[in-house]
């Protein structure tokens, strides 16, 4: 019984000491997450996980052995049997210890392998971030700092400081991830719609125009698209260009029909579309033209209707209706259904209706007042 009590005391002391170390180490890591290098951070996390698992296994083993050797006898008649049982249990526990030790060693080896893999992954990502940052600024720069950005993603992200070799104090900070490298200012401007990839695509579009035209970029404007790609309208002193995934067009090329469209082609995409609130009706007309009516119920008593028509052209996999005759009309009623007001707000509005022939989604780009704001219209489920 004394042996069991002594063993219990030792196990509890070991468990209390071991279990206390992991939280302290994790708290220290959290306090130093902005000063630790990427490799130190990955190694520390792996070591903490390994220590916690090892301490837990040791505690479990001690508790099992304690329960087997410390049960008191209930009557004098069973003292001899209990002693034999206790001795047999102690022998079995002693015999089983090498197996438990082997299990712990195997677990630690597995943790070490995972730690090595995590460290190598961070090192590889760090090297790519350095290369992307230097490619962004061009020759004559070197990396002067590298910090990992805390995130909830599985992909490491870094804040990289680069400076001219001739002036180490003129530091430019860039943020780099798996598929982008942008300035710190752009990083701080990221939002739900303007992601890091958005800024990376914007810079690539501007560089494409610079290399194609040989002129400085004056303005860049993002255009609505039907998919997750980005498209930009870029103006220069030499003209206006439209740049997206795998294309760069002049304004004349962008606006001109790329190919004649038959009435039969647009007929396959006529009918009703919705974005959840507004309703859009597309109808085919003669000579490759189409009409579009969009209605929006602002409340139970007022409705706004846009009516337009235009020629249909193909741009990639899209059918584009280009119009210049849009009329916006707002109608309101009283509570008893009497017409209260019928107002023509404007006429001859311009814009485009873009139909993706792959998934039959529609994006309305209203040049007059950006009424649709990039909303995607889709066919309602029957």
C-alpha positions as CSV (number, residue, x, y, z in Angstrom):
1,X,0.0,0.0,0.0
2,X,2.9,2.4,0.9
3,X,4.5,1.6,-2.5
4,X,1.3,2.4,-4.2
5,X,1.0,5.7,-2.4
6,X,4.6,6.6,-3.1
7,X,4.1,5.7,-6.8
8,X,0.9,7.8,-6.9
9,X,2.6,10.8,-5.4
10,X,5.4,10.6,-8.0
11,X,3.0,10.2,-10.9
12,X,0.9,13.2,-9.8
13,X,4.0,15.3,-9.4
14,X,5.2,14.4,-12.9
15,X,1.7,15.1,-14.4
16,X,1.4,18.4,-12.7
17,X,4.9,19.5,-13.7
18,X,4.4,18.3,-17.3
19,X,0.9,19.6,-17.8
20,X,2.0,23.0,-16.6
21,X,4.8,23.3,-19.2
22,X,2.7,23.2,-22.4
23,X,0.4,26.1,-21.6
24,X,3.3,28.2,-20.4
25,X,5.2,27.5,-23.6
26,X,2.1,28.2,-25.8
27,X,1.5,31.5,-23.9
28,X,5.1,32.4,-24.6
29,X,4.7,31.6,-28.2
30,X,1.5,33.7,-28.5
31,X,3.3,36.7,-26.9
32,X,6.3,36.3,-29.3
33,X,4.4,35.5,-32.5
34,X,5.4,38.7,-34.1
35,X,9.1,38.3,-33.2
36,X,9.7,34.6,-33.9
37,X,11.0,33.6,-37.3
38,X,8.7,31.4,-39.4
39,X,10.8,28.3,-38.8
40,X,10.9,28.9,-35.0
41,X,7.1,29.3,-34.9
42,X,6.5,26.0,-36.8
43,X,9.0,24.1,-34.6
44,X,7.6,25.5,-31.4
45,X,4.1,24.4,-32.3
46,X,5.2,20.9,-33.2
47,X,7.3,20.5,-30.0
48,X,4.4,21.7,-27.8
49,X,2.1,19.2,-29.3
50,X,4.7,16.4,-28.8
51,X,5.3,17.3,-25.2
52,X,1.6,17.4,-24.4
53,X,0.9,14.0,-26.0
54,X,3.9,12.4,-24.1
55,X,2.8,13.8,-20.8
56,X,-0.8,12.6,-21.3
57,X,0.4,9.1,-22.2
58,X,2.6,9.0,-19.1
59,X,-0.3,10.1,-16.9
60,X,-2.6,7.4,-18.3
61,X,0.0,4.7,-17.8
62,X,0.6,5.8,-14.2
63,X,-3.1,5.9,-13.4
64,X,-3.7,2.4,-14.8
65,X,-0.8,1.0,-12.8
66,X,-1.9,2.8,-9.6
67,X,-5.5,1.4,-9.9
68,X,-4.1,-2.2,-10.3
69,X,-1.7,-2.1,-7.3
70,X,-3.5,0.0,-4.6
71,X,-6.9,-1.7,-4.1
72,X,-7.3,-2.5,-0.3
73,X,-8.6,-6.0,0.9
74,X,-12.1,-5.9,2.3
75,X,-12.0,-8.9,4.7
76,X,-9.3,-10.8,6.6
77,X,-10.2,-13.9,4.6
78,X,-9.1,-12.3,1.3
79,X,-5.8,-10.8,2.5
80,X,-3.7,-13.7,1.1
81,X,-5.6,-13.6,-2.2
82,X,-5.3,-9.8,-2.5
83,X,-1.5,-10.0,-1.8
84,X,-1.1,-12.6,-4.6
85,X,-3.2,-10.6,-6.9
86,X,-1.4,-7.4,-6.1
87,X,2.0,-9.1,-6.7
88,X,0.8,-10.6,-10.0
89,X,-0.6,-7.2,-11.1
90,X,2.6,-5.4,-10.2
91,X,4.6,-8.0,-12.1
92,X,2.3,-7.6,-15.1
93,X,2.5,-3.8,-15.0
94,X,6.3,-4.0,-14.8
95,X,6.4,-6.4,-17.7
96,X,4.1,-4.1,-19.7
97,X,6.2,-1.0,-19.2
98,X,8.6,-1.6,-22.1
99,X,5.6,-1.8,-24.5
100,X,4.2,1.5,-23.1
101,X,7.7,3.0,-23.5
102,X,7.8,1.8,-27.1
103,X,4.4,3.3,-27.8
104,X,5.5,6.7,-26.4
105,X,8.7,6.5,-28.4
106,X,6.8,5.7,-31.6
107,X,4.4,8.6,-30.9
108,X,7.3,11.0,-30.4
109,X,8.9,9.8,-33.6
110,X,5.6,10.5,-35.5
111,X,5.4,13.9,-33.9
112,X,9.0,14.7,-34.9
113,X,8.3,13.6,-38.5
114,X,5.3,15.9,-38.6
115,X,7.3,18.7,-37.2
116,X,10.0,18.3,-39.8
117,X,7.4,18.3,-42.5
118,X,5.8,21.5,-41.1
119,X,9.1,23.2,-40.9
120,X,10.1,22.3,-44.5
121,X,6.7,23.5,-45.7
122,X,7.2,26.9,-44.1
123,X,10.8,27.1,-45.4
124,X,9.6,26.4,-48.9
125,X,6.8,29.0,-48.7
126,X,9.3,31.5,-47.2
127,X,11.7,31.1,-50.0
128,X,8.9,31.6,-52.6
129,X,7.8,34.8,-50.8
130,X,11.4,36.1,-51.0
131,X,11.6,35.4,-54.7
132,X,8.2,36.9,-55.4
133,X,9.0,40.1,-53.4
134,X,12.3,40.6,-55.3
135,X,10.5,39.9,-58.6
136,X,8.0,42.6,-57.7
137,X,10.6,45.4,-57.1
138,X,13.1,44.3,-59.7
139,X,16.9,44.4,-59.7
140,X,18.9,46.4,-57.2
141,X,16.9,45.3,-54.1
142,X,17.5,42.8,-51.3
143,X,15.3,41.3,-48.5
144,X,16.0,43.0,-45.2
145,X,13.2,41.4,-43.1
146,X,10.7,38.5,-43.1
147,X,7.8,38.0,-40.7
148,X,5.0,35.5,-40.8
149,X,1.5,37.0,-40.8
150,X,-0.8,35.3,-38.3
151,X,-3.8,33.8,-40.1
152,X,-6.4,31.0,-40.0
153,X,-5.4,29.7,-43.4
154,X,-3.4,26.5,-44.1
155,X,-1.2,28.5,-46.4
156,X,1.6,30.6,-44.8
157,X,1.6,34.3,-45.5
158,X,4.6,36.7,-45.0
159,X,5.3,40.4,-44.6
160,X,8.6,40.9,-46.5
161,X,10.7,44.0,-46.2
162,X,12.8,44.9,-49.3
163,X,15.2,47.8,-49.7
164,X,17.5,49.1,-52.4
165,X,21.1,47.8,-52.0
166,X,22.3,51.5,-52.1
167,X,19.9,52.5,-49.2
168,X,19.0,49.9,-46.6
169,X,16.8,52.4,-44.8
170,X,14.3,52.9,-47.7
171,X,12.3,49.8,-46.8
172,X,9.2,48.8,-48.9
173,X,7.0,46.2,-47.2
174,X,5.2,43.6,-49.3
175,X,2.7,40.9,-48.4
176,X,3.2,37.6,-50.1
177,X,1.1,34.4,-50.2
178,X,0.8,31.3,-52.4
179,X,-0.4,33.1,-55.5
180,X,0.1,36.8,-54.9
181,X,2.5,39.6,-53.8
182,X,1.1,43.0,-53.1
183,X,2.1,46.1,-51.2
184,X,1.3,46.6,-47.5
185,X,-1.1,49.4,-48.4
186,X,-3.0,47.1,-50.7
187,X,-3.0,44.4,-48.0
188,X,-4.5,46.8,-45.6
189,X,-7.2,47.6,-48.2
190,X,-8.3,44.0,-48.7
191,X,-12.0,43.3,-48.2
192,X,-14.6,40.8,-49.2
193,X,-14.7,42.0,-52.8
194,X,-11.1,43.3,-53.1
195,X,-9.0,40.4,-52.0
196,X,-5.2,39.9,-52.2
197,X,-5.8,38.1,-55.5
198,X,-7.7,41.1,-56.8
199,X,-4.8,43.5,-56.2
200,X,-2.4,40.9,-57.8
201,X,-4.5,40.7,-60.9
202,X,-4.8,44.4,-61.1
203,X,-1.0,44.9,-61.0
204,X,-0.6,42.2,-63.7
205,X,-3.2,43.9,-65.9
206,X,-1.5,47.3,-65.6
207,X,1.9,45.7,-66.3
208,X,0.4,44.0,-69.4
209,X,-0.8,47.4,-70.7
210,X,2.5,49.1,-70.0
211,X,4.5,46.4,-71.9
212,X,2.0,46.3,-74.8
213,X,1.5,50.1,-75.2
214,X,4.7,51.5,-73.7
215,X,2.7,54.2,-71.9
216,X,2.0,55.0,-68.2
217,X,-1.2,53.8,-66.7
218,X,-3.5,56.8,-65.8
219,X,-6.5,55.0,-64.2
220,X,-7.6,51.4,-63.5
221,X,-11.3,50.4,-63.1
222,X,-12.6,47.0,-62.1
223,X,-15.4,45.6,-64.3
224,X,-18.1,43.1,-63.2
225,X,-17.6,39.6,-64.5
226,X,-19.7,36.3,-64.4
227,X,-17.0,34.3,-62.7
228,X,-14.2,34.6,-60.1
229,X,-11.8,36.2,-62.5
230,X,-11.0,39.9,-62.5
231,X,-11.3,42.3,-65.5
232,X,-10.1,45.9,-65.7
233,X,-10.7,48.9,-67.8
234,X,-7.3,50.7,-68.0
235,X,-6.7,54.2,-69.5
236,X,-3.4,55.5,-70.8
237,X,-2.4,58.5,-72.8
238,X,-2.4,56.1,-75.8
239,X,-6.0,55.0,-75.3
240,X,-8.2,52.7,-73.3
241,X,-7.7,49.0,-72.9
242,X,-9.7,46.1,-71.4
243,X,-7.6,43.4,-69.7
244,X,-8.7,40.1,-68.2
245,X,-7.7,36.5,-67.9
246,X,-5.9,35.7,-71.2
247,X,-6.9,38.8,-73.2
248,X,-6.0,42.5,-73.7
249,X,-8.2,44.5,-76.0
250,X,-8.5,48.0,-77.2
251,X,-11.7,49.8,-76.5
252,X,-12.8,49.5,-80.2
253,X,-12.2,45.7,-80.0
254,X,-14.0,45.5,-76.7
255,X,-17.1,47.3,-78.0
256,X,-17.2,45.9,-81.5
257,X,-19.1,42.6,-82.1
258,X,-16.5,39.8,-82.2
259,X,-18.8,37.7,-84.4
260,X,-22.3,37.9,-85.8
261,X,-24.9,36.2,-83.6
262,X,-28.0,34.6,-85.0
263,X,-31.4,34.9,-83.5
264,X,-31.3,31.2,-82.8
265,X,-28.2,31.6,-80.6
266,X,-29.8,34.2,-78.3
267,X,-33.0,32.3,-78.3
268,X,-31.4,29.5,-76.2
269,X,-30.9,32.1,-73.4
270,X,-34.2,33.9,-73.4
271,X,-36.6,33.9,-70.5
272,X,-36.7,35.1,-66.9
273,X,-33.7,35.6,-64.6
274,X,-33.4,36.8,-61.0
275,X,-30.9,37.9,-58.4
276,X,-33.2,37.3,-55.6
277,X,-35.1,40.6,-55.6
278,X,-35.0,42.0,-59.1
279,X,-36.5,40.2,-62.1
280,X,-34.9,40.3,-65.6
281,X,-36.7,39.2,-68.8
282,X,-34.6,38.6,-72.0
283,X,-36.3,38.2,-75.4
284,X,-34.8,37.6,-78.9
285,X,-35.6,40.0,-81.7
286,X,-34.7,40.0,-85.4
287,X,-31.3,40.5,-86.9
288,X,-29.3,39.3,-83.9
289,X,-30.8,41.8,-81.4
290,X,-32.5,41.3,-78.1
291,X,-34.7,43.2,-75.6
292,X,-34.3,43.2,-71.9
293,X,-36.7,44.4,-69.1
294,X,-35.5,44.6,-65.5
295,X,-38.0,45.3,-62.7
296,X,-37.3,46.1,-59.1
297,X,-40.0,46.4,-56.4
298,X,-38.7,48.8,-53.8
299,X,-41.7,48.2,-51.6
300,X,-45.4,47.1,-51.9
301,X,-46.2,50.5,-53.4
302,X,-43.4,51.4,-55.8
303,X,-41.7,49.7,-58.7
304,X,-38.8,50.6,-60.9
305,X,-38.5,49.3,-64.5
306,X,-35.5,49.5,-66.9
307,X,-36.3,48.8,-70.6
308,X,-33.5,48.4,-73.2
309,X,-32.6,46.6,-76.4
310,X,-29.4,46.2,-78.4
311,X,-27.2,44.0,-80.7
312,X,-25.8,40.7,-79.5
313,X,-22.2,39.8,-80.0
314,X,-19.9,37.0,-78.8
315,X,-16.9,37.6,-76.5
316,X,-15.2,34.4,-75.6
317,X,-17.9,32.1,-74.1
318,X,-20.2,35.1,-73.5
319,X,-23.1,36.6,-75.4
320,X,-23.0,40.4,-74.9
321,X,-26.1,42.6,-75.4
322,X,-24.8,46.2,-76.0
323,X,-27.5,48.8,-75.6
324,X,-27.8,52.6,-75.7
325,X,-31.6,53.2,-75.4
326,X,-32.3,52.3,-71.8
327,X,-35.3,54.0,-70.2
328,X,-35.8,54.0,-66.4
329,X,-39.3,54.5,-65.2
330,X,-40.5,54.6,-61.5
331,X,-44.2,54.0,-60.6
332,X,-45.7,54.5,-57.2
333,X,-49.2,53.7,-55.8
334,X,-51.3,54.7,-52.8
335,X,-52.4,52.2,-50.1
336,X,-55.7,51.6,-52.0
337,X,-53.9,50.8,-55.3
338,X,-54.5,54.2,-56.9
339,X,-51.6,55.4,-59.2
340,X,-49.7,58.1,-57.3
341,X,-46.8,58.9,-59.6
342,X,-45.3,57.7,-62.9
343,X,-41.9,59.2,-63.5
344,X,-39.4,58.8,-66.4
345,X,-36.1,59.3,-64.6
346,X,-33.9,59.1,-67.7
347,X,-33.7,57.8,-71.3
348,X,-31.0,56.6,-73.7
349,X,-28.9,55.0,-70.9
350,X,-26.0,52.8,-72.0
351,X,-24.5,49.6,-70.8
352,X,-24.2,45.8,-71.4
353,X,-26.0,42.6,-70.5
354,X,-23.4,39.7,-70.4
355,X,-24.7,36.1,-70.6
356,X,-22.3,33.3,-69.7
357,X,-23.2,30.5,-72.1
358,X,-21.6,27.9,-69.8
359,X,-23.8,28.3,-66.8
360,X,-26.6,30.7,-68.1
361,X,-25.8,33.4,-65.6
362,X,-26.2,37.1,-66.5
363,X,-24.3,40.2,-65.3
364,X,-25.8,43.6,-66.0
365,X,-23.2,46.5,-66.3
366,X,-25.3,49.7,-66.2
367,X,-23.1,52.6,-67.3
368,X,-25.7,55.2,-66.3
369,X,-25.8,54.7,-62.5
370,X,-24.4,51.2,-61.9
371,X,-27.8,50.0,-60.9
372,X,-27.0,46.3,-60.7
373,X,-23.6,46.9,-58.8
374,X,-22.1,43.6,-60.3
375,X,-25.0,41.4,-59.1
376,X,-25.3,38.1,-60.9
377,X,-28.7,37.0,-62.3
378,X,-29.6,33.3,-62.7
379,X,-32.4,31.2,-64.0
380,X,-34.9,30.5,-61.1
381,X,-35.2,26.9,-60.1
382,X,-38.3,25.3,-61.5
